[in-house]
Amino acid sequence: MMMPPDHPPIPPRKVGVLLINLGTPDAPDTRAVRRYLREFLSDRRVVEIPQLVWQPILRGAVLTTRPKKSAHAYRQVWREDGSPLAAITRAQTVALADAFGPGVIVDYAMRYGRPAIADRLAALKQAGCERILLAPLYPQYCAATTATANDKAFLALAGMRWQPAIRTLPPYHDDPAYIAALRAAVEAGLAALPFAPEVVIASFHGMPARTLPLGDPYHCHCQKTARLLSEALGRPLTVTFQSRFGPAKWLGPATDTVLAELAASGTRRVAILAPGFSADCLETLEELAIRGRETFEAAGGTDFAYLPCLNDSTGGIEMLRSILSRELAGWVDVP
């Protein structure tokens, strides 16, 4: 059937894959960090305190003191190509560009900051994507990460008259491909060290303890990842949680406390990994690799190693290709 000559152009039908990560400031300076933290800490999924109580605290004590300190931390890990999290997520996107065939467009977005989820969804729709897989890159499900990323996408979809069909990537904390990729990366990382760690720590991002009885499966997912990885490695892992914020009780034990206690009790050699992060970022490169080392050595430790995330490594990309292909089944025939 011939279209009328004045009909707007219709792009070929395509499928989109939108990788989603947490977010990052645009620059390692106080102004950019303040803008990022304002958006991040205003998310009701992240801070579950009534806004009438929280917003005065956020706009007062938090946003007048924390941005300067966080900007200093970002400057210690900032790369020539920008924030580590953004640069690595961009590299993952490039590596997956041709992984699913010519009819699939792979893009990425950040829940907070840029590129924004709404902007990239609109771009995928404009490019002809009538089906889109949302892929929050969080192995362990948490309302403050996976759910809020999906929320933001659904909010953007609510403003579209013609919505694409949507699928969402489920948590992959116990996926065999994920565990195998972690095992290979950890074994290679440990083999390359000039020392043999007495203890290997698996540090996950912390969450308020109340999220567990409220029904968030995050703590259980973290524990299962650690158990499966420990079994695959054939060695024990010490599970800890990092990045506490505020006076509330958080999931524990705390990573910094465990590092200090291990060194004080005579442990001299430690390696640490962060299996809850799909890409290295401030929380891994500054909080663990820099401050974690300082904490351990100040308490008497002598050898400390941080093992990088899967990032855009060959094993990491193959793992993402595997789990994303599964979710695209029926939409595309993956080569």
Wavefront OBJ file of the C-alpha trace (Angstrom):
o trace
v 0.000 0.000 0.000
v 1.336 3.408 -1.013
v 1.411 6.092 1.647
v 0.246 9.603 0.750
v 3.115 11.925 -0.194
v 2.556 14.134 2.851
v 2.696 11.228 5.340
v 5.441 11.705 7.975
v 8.375 9.293 7.618
v 8.052 6.028 9.507
v 11.328 4.491 10.707
v 11.769 0.713 10.416
v 10.434 -1.166 13.427
v 13.127 -1.852 15.968
v 13.594 -3.164 19.486
v 15.329 -1.092 22.154
v 17.428 -2.105 25.153
v 17.913 0.631 27.740
v 20.674 -0.043 30.261
v 19.943 1.939 33.436
v 22.340 2.757 36.243
v 22.102 4.928 39.345
v 23.590 8.204 38.177
v 26.376 10.673 38.697
v 27.013 14.397 38.836
v 28.087 16.115 35.628
v 31.346 17.281 37.187
v 33.365 16.696 40.380
v 32.560 20.125 41.806
v 30.323 21.272 44.634
v 27.612 22.801 42.459
v 27.178 19.743 40.249
v 27.260 17.377 43.222
v 24.675 19.465 45.071
v 22.346 19.329 42.061
v 22.810 15.560 41.812
v 22.299 14.945 45.540
v 19.175 17.098 45.580
v 17.580 14.859 42.963
v 18.907 11.618 44.434
v 17.988 12.302 48.051
v 14.560 13.695 47.138
v 13.520 10.305 45.775
v 10.879 8.858 48.100
v 12.162 5.373 47.330
v 15.644 6.330 48.560
v 14.698 8.254 51.705
v 11.488 6.863 53.147
v 10.865 9.723 55.538
v 7.795 11.986 55.176
v 8.805 14.839 52.888
v 7.534 17.491 55.310
v 10.137 16.213 57.765
v 12.924 15.320 55.336
v 13.025 18.244 52.912
v 13.996 20.887 55.518
v 16.803 18.578 56.689
v 17.923 17.890 53.119
v 17.915 21.525 52.035
v 19.495 22.605 55.302
v 22.205 20.498 56.897
v 22.658 17.910 54.131
v 22.948 20.074 51.017
v 25.064 22.692 52.762
v 27.711 20.266 54.009
v 27.688 16.996 52.066
v 28.274 18.303 48.480
v 31.728 19.708 49.276
v 32.840 16.458 50.884
v 31.364 14.341 48.091
v 32.936 16.554 45.414
v 36.345 15.929 46.969
v 35.682 12.190 46.844
v 34.586 12.366 43.194
v 37.745 14.261 42.248
v 39.850 11.357 43.515
v 38.272 8.912 41.063
v 37.210 11.152 38.134
v 38.568 10.046 34.750
v 39.494 11.931 31.610
v 36.272 10.644 30.053
v 34.199 11.682 33.062
v 32.594 9.895 35.967
v 33.682 6.231 36.207
v 30.084 5.040 36.438
v 28.992 6.973 33.340
v 32.121 6.070 31.371
v 31.833 2.358 32.146
v 28.093 2.199 31.472
v 28.729 3.952 28.159
v 31.444 1.392 27.363
v 29.065 -1.460 28.202
v 26.528 0.049 25.812
v 29.091 0.285 23.015
v 30.250 -3.298 23.619
v 26.660 -4.564 23.367
v 25.753 -2.456 20.321
v 25.820 -5.358 17.852
v 25.143 -8.183 20.285
v 21.468 -8.694 19.433
v 21.336 -8.130 15.689
v 20.749 -5.131 13.440
v 17.139 -4.600 14.553
v 18.076 -3.845 18.169
v 19.272 -0.478 19.494
v 21.202 -0.502 22.784
v 21.267 2.747 24.764
v 21.860 3.778 28.360
v 20.444 6.213 30.911
v 20.898 7.270 34.512
v 18.160 7.375 37.125
v 19.609 10.601 38.487
v 21.454 13.089 36.320
v 22.166 12.621 32.630
v 21.452 11.053 30.224
v 17.922 11.039 31.643
v 15.670 8.003 31.340
v 12.819 10.025 29.798
v 15.120 11.514 27.153
v 16.557 8.166 26.090
v 13.144 6.473 26.003
v 11.916 9.265 23.737
v 14.982 8.839 21.522
v 14.415 5.083 21.244
v 10.766 5.650 20.382
v 11.754 8.228 17.775
v 14.196 5.722 16.271
v 11.363 3.262 15.685
v 11.558 1.103 18.813
v 8.072 -0.277 19.362
v 9.357 -2.701 22.011
v 11.824 -1.734 24.733
v 13.570 -3.798 27.387
v 14.327 -1.733 30.494
v 17.482 -3.128 32.082
v 18.326 -1.687 35.510
v 21.835 -3.036 36.103
v 21.305 -4.106 39.701
v 21.866 -7.833 40.298
v 20.039 -7.731 43.642
v 16.543 -6.227 43.649
v 15.985 -3.219 45.879
v 13.144 -0.720 45.919
v 15.688 2.112 46.154
v 17.472 0.999 42.968
v 15.553 -1.323 40.633
v 12.066 -0.082 41.512
v 12.838 3.614 41.295
v 14.528 3.156 37.902
v 11.404 1.437 36.604
v 9.208 4.078 38.253
v 11.004 6.821 36.348
v 10.612 4.973 33.069
v 6.910 4.349 33.661
v 6.435 8.026 34.517
v 7.919 8.938 31.136
v 5.685 6.376 29.419
v 2.642 7.931 31.088
v 3.225 11.038 28.982
v 3.313 9.145 25.679
v 0.188 8.813 23.560
v 1.672 5.841 21.677
v 3.599 3.758 24.159
v 6.067 1.060 23.159
v 5.629 -2.408 24.604
v 7.810 -2.757 27.722
v 9.667 -5.539 29.481
v 11.851 -5.128 32.569
v 14.987 -7.054 33.438
v 14.429 -9.122 36.601
v 17.098 -9.317 39.299
v 19.901 -11.688 38.399
v 21.526 -12.193 41.795
v 21.496 -15.990 41.455
v 21.742 -16.328 37.684
v 24.347 -18.966 36.752
v 25.844 -16.642 34.113
v 26.304 -13.898 36.692
v 27.824 -16.210 39.304
v 30.146 -17.741 36.701
v 31.315 -14.302 35.557
v 31.956 -13.248 39.146
v 33.839 -16.461 39.868
v 36.111 -16.040 36.843
v 36.792 -12.385 37.650
v 37.544 -13.053 41.326
v 39.780 -16.023 40.594
v 41.748 -13.999 38.046
v 41.974 -11.046 40.414
v 43.206 -13.149 43.327
v 45.722 -14.993 41.140
v 47.241 -11.674 40.053
v 47.820 -10.426 43.613
v 51.345 -10.418 45.088
v 49.928 -11.859 48.320
v 47.432 -14.497 49.438
v 44.448 -12.926 51.264
v 43.539 -14.422 54.608
v 40.011 -13.050 54.243
v 37.973 -12.168 51.164
v 35.139 -9.694 51.762
v 32.027 -9.281 49.629
v 30.810 -5.747 50.300
v 27.284 -4.798 49.226
v 25.715 -1.358 49.309
v 23.900 -0.836 52.575
v 20.194 -0.187 53.064
v 18.224 0.808 56.166
v 17.512 -2.297 58.252
v 13.783 -1.553 58.236
v 13.619 -2.358 54.520
v 13.950 -6.067 55.334
v 10.809 -6.457 57.502
v 8.969 -4.151 55.095
v 9.393 -6.810 52.407
v 12.399 -5.697 50.372
v 14.268 -8.862 49.235
v 17.590 -7.048 48.898
v 19.284 -8.495 51.997
v 18.271 -12.027 51.003
v 19.477 -11.508 47.440
v 22.867 -10.279 48.670
v 23.266 -13.247 50.986
v 22.362 -15.689 48.206
v 24.811 -14.109 45.771
v 27.563 -14.411 48.377
v 26.659 -18.016 49.187
v 26.613 -19.096 45.551
v 29.849 -17.273 44.801
v 31.497 -18.771 47.880
v 30.465 -22.247 46.732
v 31.740 -21.568 43.219
v 35.087 -20.309 44.524
v 35.413 -23.058 47.108
v 36.318 -20.571 49.830
v 34.418 -18.557 52.447
v 33.376 -14.964 51.888
v 32.730 -12.426 54.627
v 29.571 -10.446 53.796
v 29.442 -6.773 54.759
v 27.415 -3.674 53.886
v 28.795 -0.218 53.140
v 27.687 3.400 52.606
v 25.696 4.052 55.766
v 23.919 7.403 55.869
v 22.089 9.053 58.746
v 21.305 7.828 62.281
v 18.950 4.953 61.417
v 20.013 1.328 61.856
v 21.380 -0.126 58.617
v 21.987 -3.638 57.358
v 25.212 -4.966 58.782
v 27.876 -5.709 59.598
v 29.388 -2.478 58.306
v 32.309 -2.836 55.896
v 34.514 -0.214 57.558
v 33.912 -1.711 61.008
v 34.765 -5.231 59.815
v 37.974 -4.031 58.124
v 39.123 -2.344 61.338
v 38.188 -5.329 63.501
v 39.933 -7.822 61.224
v 43.178 -5.856 61.303
v 42.959 -5.281 65.050
v 42.482 -9.021 65.649
v 45.577 -9.963 63.654
v 44.426 -10.357 60.041
v 47.081 -8.784 57.829
v 45.994 -9.594 54.260
v 42.550 -8.822 52.857
v 40.905 -8.665 49.429
v 37.525 -7.039 48.889
v 35.015 -7.119 46.055
v 31.656 -5.422 45.421
v 29.349 -7.928 43.673
v 26.290 -5.673 43.963
v 27.710 -3.107 41.528
v 27.667 -3.663 37.766
v 30.221 -0.882 37.251
v 32.882 0.709 39.396
v 31.837 4.040 40.839
v 32.405 6.377 43.781
v 31.265 3.745 46.278
v 33.795 1.189 45.056
v 36.755 3.266 43.881
v 36.780 5.835 46.687
v 34.898 4.248 49.580
v 36.392 0.756 49.250
v 39.642 1.022 47.284
v 40.852 4.233 48.970
v 39.128 4.650 52.324
v 38.798 0.929 52.905
v 42.547 0.541 52.502
v 43.185 3.458 54.864
v 40.899 1.948 57.500
v 42.502 -1.488 57.263
v 46.089 -0.250 57.317
v 45.442 2.211 60.139
v 44.239 -0.695 62.283
v 47.353 -2.774 61.555
v 46.688 -4.482 58.228
v 49.575 -4.745 55.761
v 48.168 -5.998 52.430
v 44.881 -4.801 50.938
v 43.406 -5.285 47.463
v 40.193 -4.134 45.858
v 38.989 -6.416 43.042
v 37.202 -4.443 40.292
v 33.586 -4.940 39.239
v 32.751 -6.834 36.059
v 32.503 -3.483 34.227
v 32.985 -3.820 30.452
v 35.314 -6.806 30.746
v 34.901 -9.639 28.268
v 33.288 -11.821 30.919
v 31.045 -9.033 32.130
v 29.801 -8.200 28.642
v 29.184 -11.851 27.800
v 27.169 -12.179 31.024
v 25.038 -9.140 30.126
v 24.563 -10.441 26.583
v 23.364 -13.758 27.984
v 20.811 -12.421 30.458
v 19.537 -9.704 28.105
v 19.154 -12.201 25.248
v 16.929 -14.300 27.450
v 14.640 -11.360 28.140
v 14.513 -10.444 24.445
v 13.351 -13.920 23.473
v 10.250 -13.789 21.283
v 11.015 -10.219 20.248
v 14.191 -10.918 18.315
v 16.199 -13.919 17.174
v 19.516 -13.237 18.850
v 22.468 -14.333 16.696
l 1 2 3 4 5 6 7 8 9 10 11 12 13 14 15 16 17 18 19 20 21 22 23 24 25 26 27 28 29 30 31 32 33 34 35 36 37 38 39 40 41 42 43 44 45 46 47 48 49 50 51 52 53 54 55 56 57 58 59 60 61 62 63 64 65 66 67 68 69 70 71 72 73 74 75 76 77 78 79 80 81 82 83 84 85 86 87 88 89 90 91 92 93 94 95 96 97 98 99 100 101 102 103 104 105 106 107 108 109 110 111 112 113 114 115 116 117 118 119 120 121 122 123 124 125 126 127 128 129 130 131 132 133 134 135 136 137 138 139 140 141 142 143 144 145 146 147 148 149 150 151 152 153 154 155 156 157 158 159 160 161 162 163 164 165 166 167 168 169 170 171 172 173 174 175 176 177 178 179 180 181 182 183 184 185 186 187 188 189 190 191 192 193 194 195 196 197 198 199 200 201 202 203 204 205 206 207 208 209 210 211 212 213 214 215 216 217 218 219 220 221 222 223 224 225 226 227 228 229 230 231 232 233 234 235 236 237 238 239 240 241 242 243 244 245 246 247 248 249 250 251 252 253 254 255 256 257 258 259 260 261 262 263 264 265 266 267 268 269 270 271 272 273 274 275 276 277 278 279 280 281 282 283 284 285 286 287 288 289 290 291 292 293 294 295 296 297 298 299 300 301 302 303 304 305 306 307 308 309 310 311 312 313 314 315 316 317 318 319 320 321 322 323 324 325 326 327 328 329 330 331 332 333 334 335
